[in-house]
């Protein structure tokens, strides 16, 4: 007998307000996590290993939670396996790894500026791939959002950016499009928590093959670090790793999948553009990367653009 995994996703009513709240919460958490992850990355020195830590421990937490609350979610239909595999490898694994490579070469804010052009491609897919009507004002909103981000990042100085970092950021952008679109498709068959669990599960297997745990540099995780440039305060590495895994990974990923169910891929990805602004603010406080008046204006323009584009999207995208 074929098991219908749609039973793991109870009926719910779409709520745009709830969707906005969920994704804004996730974007804020991820914005903070950008700085936390960079501190960890500078200590460990390997984007693959940081990705492996994040993915594996997040999977363990989700696996235990699903085992205790929803064992039916461990059952897979053959039809959903290909989607989950692509969602995991491209939407989760590549996005995280490419993002870590990019922030190791460039500022967090610049990386996110490039990565969060993904909503443009999501809307283009909805328009030309799904053949759905997109109101013309969406392009004004997208233009304002991207233009605002350009002011925040001051991209006119971007020609000096590291080439490897730029390529990695563009790869993260492409992978993020897969994450939004496939997350929307896969979330129709199962609940958000089990979806993320399977996504991280396949990613965990992938990293274990590529980078065996037997050669993991455990010594890099010991001791303390000084995350604040203007302070000598020491923070144990385990606290930063715990934040990256739990608050910076498990919680926001689940929130995003829940938001996608309410807003659709286009709506959720546009609201996600709030993350770079949060990341800039946190980097200012923690890493001493101050914002000037042009960057502040850019942040306001960005938020206006996100609002305009979100209001212009199709109701059922």
C-alpha positions as CSV (number, residue, x, y, z in Angstrom):
1,X,0.0,0.0,0.0
2,X,1.3,3.5,-0.9
3,X,1.5,5.8,2.0
4,X,0.1,9.3,1.4
5,X,2.6,11.6,3.1
6,X,0.2,14.5,2.6
7,X,-1.3,13.2,5.8
8,X,1.7,14.7,7.6
9,X,0.6,18.2,6.5
10,X,-2.6,19.1,8.3
11,X,-5.1,21.4,6.6
12,X,-4.5,25.1,7.2
13,X,-5.8,28.5,6.0
14,X,-3.5,30.9,4.1
15,X,-2.8,34.0,6.1
16,X,-0.6,36.7,4.5
17,X,-0.2,38.6,7.8
18,X,1.1,35.4,9.4
19,X,3.3,34.7,6.4
20,X,4.9,38.2,6.7
21,X,5.5,37.8,10.4
22,X,7.1,34.3,10.0
23,X,9.4,35.4,7.2
24,X,10.4,38.7,8.8
25,X,11.3,36.8,11.9
26,X,13.4,34.4,9.9
27,X,15.1,37.2,8.0
28,X,16.0,39.0,11.3
29,X,17.4,35.8,12.7
30,X,19.4,35.1,9.6
31,X,20.7,38.6,9.5
32,X,22.2,38.1,13.0
33,X,23.5,34.7,12.0
34,X,25.5,36.2,9.1
35,X,27.9,37.8,11.5
36,X,27.9,34.8,13.9
37,X,28.7,32.5,11.0
38,X,31.5,34.7,9.8
39,X,33.2,34.7,13.2
40,X,33.0,30.9,13.2
41,X,34.2,30.7,9.7
42,X,37.3,32.8,10.4
43,X,38.1,30.5,13.3
44,X,37.6,27.2,11.5
45,X,38.9,28.4,8.1
46,X,36.9,26.0,5.9
47,X,33.5,26.7,4.4
48,X,32.9,23.0,3.8
49,X,33.4,22.2,7.5
50,X,31.3,25.1,8.7
51,X,28.5,24.0,6.3
52,X,28.9,20.4,7.6
53,X,28.6,21.5,11.2
54,X,25.5,23.6,10.5
55,X,23.8,20.9,8.4
56,X,24.6,17.9,10.5
57,X,23.7,19.1,13.9
58,X,20.6,20.8,12.6
59,X,19.5,17.5,11.1
60,X,20.1,15.7,14.4
61,X,17.9,18.2,16.2
62,X,15.1,17.9,13.6
63,X,15.4,14.1,13.4
64,X,14.8,13.8,17.2
65,X,11.9,16.3,17.1
66,X,10.2,14.5,14.3
67,X,10.8,11.1,15.9
68,X,9.1,12.3,19.1
69,X,6.2,14.2,17.4
70,X,5.4,12.9,13.9
71,X,6.9,9.5,13.0
72,X,4.7,9.2,9.9
73,X,6.8,11.9,8.4
74,X,9.7,9.4,8.0
75,X,7.7,7.7,5.2
76,X,8.5,8.9,1.7
77,X,6.6,8.5,-1.5
78,X,8.7,7.7,-4.6
79,X,7.3,10.8,-6.3
80,X,8.6,13.2,-3.8
81,X,12.2,11.8,-3.5
82,X,13.6,13.5,-6.6
83,X,12.2,16.9,-5.5
84,X,13.6,16.4,-2.0
85,X,17.0,15.4,-3.4
86,X,17.2,18.5,-5.6
87,X,15.8,20.7,-2.9
88,X,18.5,19.4,-0.5
89,X,21.5,19.5,-2.7
90,X,20.8,22.7,-4.6
91,X,18.4,24.6,-2.3
92,X,20.2,23.9,1.0
93,X,23.7,22.4,0.5
94,X,25.0,24.6,-2.3
95,X,23.3,27.7,-1.0
96,X,25.0,27.4,2.4
97,X,28.4,26.4,1.1
98,X,28.5,29.1,-1.5
99,X,27.4,31.7,1.0
100,X,30.2,30.7,3.4
101,X,32.7,30.9,0.6
102,X,31.5,34.3,-0.4
103,X,31.5,35.8,3.1
104,X,35.0,34.4,3.7
105,X,36.1,36.6,0.7
106,X,33.8,39.6,0.9
107,X,31.8,41.6,3.5
108,X,28.6,39.9,4.7
109,X,26.4,42.7,3.4
110,X,27.9,42.7,-0.1
111,X,27.4,39.0,-0.3
112,X,23.7,39.3,0.7
113,X,23.2,42.1,-1.8
114,X,24.1,39.7,-4.6
115,X,22.4,36.7,-3.1
116,X,19.1,38.5,-2.6
117,X,18.6,39.4,-6.2
118,X,17.1,35.8,-6.2
119,X,13.5,37.2,-5.9
120,X,13.9,38.8,-9.3
121,X,14.4,35.3,-10.8
122,X,11.6,33.8,-8.8
123,X,9.2,36.4,-10.2
124,X,10.6,35.8,-13.7
125,X,10.0,32.1,-13.3
126,X,6.4,32.8,-12.2
127,X,5.9,35.1,-15.2
128,X,7.6,33.0,-17.9
129,X,7.8,29.5,-16.5
130,X,4.4,29.3,-14.9
131,X,2.8,31.7,-17.4
132,X,1.2,33.7,-14.6
133,X,0.3,37.4,-14.9
134,X,2.6,39.7,-12.9
135,X,1.4,43.2,-12.4
136,X,3.7,45.8,-13.9
137,X,4.3,47.6,-10.6
138,X,6.2,44.5,-9.4
139,X,9.1,45.7,-11.6
140,X,9.1,49.1,-9.9
141,X,9.2,47.4,-6.5
142,X,12.0,45.1,-7.5
143,X,14.0,48.0,-9.0
144,X,13.6,50.0,-5.9
145,X,14.6,47.1,-3.7
146,X,17.7,46.2,-5.6
147,X,18.6,49.8,-6.1
148,X,18.2,50.4,-2.3
149,X,20.4,47.4,-1.6
150,X,23.0,48.8,-4.1
151,X,23.1,52.0,-2.1
152,X,23.4,50.2,1.2
153,X,26.3,48.1,-0.2
154,X,27.8,51.0,-2.2
155,X,28.4,48.8,-5.2
156,X,30.2,51.5,-7.1
157,X,33.2,50.3,-5.1
158,X,32.5,46.7,-6.0
159,X,34.9,46.3,-8.8
160,X,37.6,45.6,-6.3
161,X,35.7,42.6,-4.8
162,X,37.3,39.2,-4.8
163,X,36.5,37.2,-7.9
164,X,36.0,33.9,-6.1
165,X,33.7,35.6,-3.7
166,X,31.6,37.1,-6.5
167,X,31.2,33.8,-8.2
168,X,30.3,32.1,-5.0
169,X,27.7,34.8,-4.2
170,X,26.1,34.3,-7.7
171,X,26.1,30.6,-7.2
172,X,24.3,31.1,-3.8
173,X,21.8,33.3,-5.6
174,X,21.0,30.6,-8.2
175,X,20.7,28.0,-5.5
176,X,18.4,30.2,-3.4
177,X,16.0,30.3,-6.3
178,X,15.8,26.5,-6.2
179,X,15.3,26.7,-2.4
180,X,12.2,29.0,-2.8
181,X,10.6,27.3,-5.7
182,X,11.2,23.7,-4.6
183,X,10.4,24.5,-1.0
184,X,7.0,25.8,-2.2
185,X,6.4,22.6,-4.2
186,X,7.6,20.2,-1.6
187,X,5.7,21.9,1.3
188,X,2.4,21.0,-0.4
189,X,3.1,17.3,0.3
190,X,4.4,17.4,3.9
191,X,4.7,19.6,6.9
192,X,7.5,22.2,7.2
193,X,9.5,20.5,9.9
194,X,9.8,17.1,8.2
195,X,10.6,18.8,4.9
196,X,13.5,20.6,6.4
197,X,14.6,17.5,8.2
198,X,14.8,15.5,5.0
199,X,16.5,18.4,3.3
200,X,19.2,18.6,5.9
201,X,19.3,14.8,6.1
202,X,20.4,14.3,2.5
203,X,22.8,17.3,2.9
204,X,24.3,15.6,5.9
205,X,25.0,12.4,3.9
206,X,26.5,14.4,1.1
207,X,28.9,16.3,3.4
208,X,29.9,13.1,5.2
209,X,31.0,11.6,1.9
210,X,32.7,14.7,0.6
211,X,34.4,15.5,3.9
212,X,34.6,12.4,6.3
213,X,34.2,13.2,10.0
214,X,37.4,11.3,10.8
215,X,39.5,14.2,9.5
216,X,37.4,17.0,11.1
217,X,39.5,19.7,12.7
218,X,37.9,19.5,16.2
219,X,40.6,21.6,17.7
220,X,39.3,24.7,15.8
221,X,36.1,24.5,17.9
222,X,37.8,24.7,21.2
223,X,38.4,27.8,23.3
224,X,36.9,31.3,22.9
225,X,36.8,34.1,20.3
226,X,36.5,37.9,20.4
227,X,33.6,38.7,18.1
228,X,33.3,42.4,18.9
229,X,36.1,44.5,17.3
230,X,35.6,47.2,20.0
231,X,35.6,44.9,23.0
232,X,37.9,42.2,24.5
233,X,34.9,40.1,25.6
234,X,35.5,36.4,25.0
235,X,32.7,34.1,23.8
236,X,33.1,30.3,23.9
237,X,32.9,28.8,20.4
238,X,30.3,26.3,21.5
239,X,27.8,29.2,22.2
240,X,28.3,30.6,18.7
241,X,28.0,27.2,17.1
242,X,24.8,26.5,19.1
243,X,23.3,29.8,17.9
244,X,24.3,29.0,14.3
245,X,22.7,25.6,14.4
246,X,19.6,26.2,16.5
247,X,18.6,29.9,16.2
248,X,20.4,30.5,13.0
249,X,19.4,27.4,11.1
250,X,16.7,25.2,12.5
251,X,14.3,27.9,13.6
252,X,14.5,30.2,10.5
253,X,14.5,27.4,8.0
254,X,11.2,26.1,9.4
255,X,9.8,29.6,9.6
256,X,10.6,30.2,5.9
257,X,8.9,27.0,4.7
258,X,5.9,27.9,6.8
259,X,5.9,31.4,5.3
260,X,6.1,30.0,1.8
261,X,3.0,28.0,2.4
262,X,1.1,31.3,3.2
263,X,2.8,33.7,0.7
264,X,4.0,31.6,-2.1
265,X,7.6,31.6,-3.4
266,X,7.5,35.1,-4.8
267,X,6.0,36.7,-1.8
268,X,8.3,35.0,0.7
269,X,11.5,35.6,-1.3
270,X,10.7,39.3,-1.6
271,X,10.2,39.7,2.2
272,X,13.5,37.9,2.6
273,X,15.2,40.9,1.2
274,X,14.9,42.4,4.7
275,X,17.7,40.1,5.8
276,X,20.6,42.2,4.2
277,X,19.5,45.3,6.1
278,X,19.5,43.4,9.4
279,X,22.9,41.9,8.5
280,X,24.4,45.4,7.9
281,X,23.1,46.6,11.2
282,X,24.5,43.6,13.1
283,X,27.8,43.9,11.3
284,X,27.9,47.6,12.3
285,X,27.4,46.7,16.0
286,X,29.6,43.6,16.2
287,X,32.2,44.0,13.5
288,X,32.4,47.8,13.4
289,X,31.2,48.1,9.9
290,X,29.4,51.5,10.2
291,X,26.6,52.7,8.0
292,X,26.8,56.1,6.4
293,X,23.9,58.4,5.4
294,X,23.8,56.9,1.8
295,X,23.5,53.4,3.2
296,X,20.7,54.4,5.6
297,X,18.8,56.0,2.7
298,X,19.4,52.8,0.7
299,X,17.9,50.8,3.5
300,X,14.7,52.9,3.4
301,X,14.5,52.6,-0.4
302,X,14.9,48.9,-0.1
303,X,12.1,48.5,2.3
304,X,9.8,50.6,0.2
305,X,10.7,48.5,-2.8
306,X,10.0,45.3,-1.0
307,X,6.5,46.6,0.0
308,X,5.7,47.8,-3.5
309,X,6.8,44.5,-5.1
310,X,5.0,42.4,-2.5
311,X,1.7,44.2,-3.1
312,X,2.0,43.8,-6.8
313,X,2.6,40.1,-6.9
314,X,-0.2,37.6,-8.0
315,X,-2.4,36.6,-5.1
316,X,-1.8,32.9,-5.6
317,X,1.9,32.6,-6.6
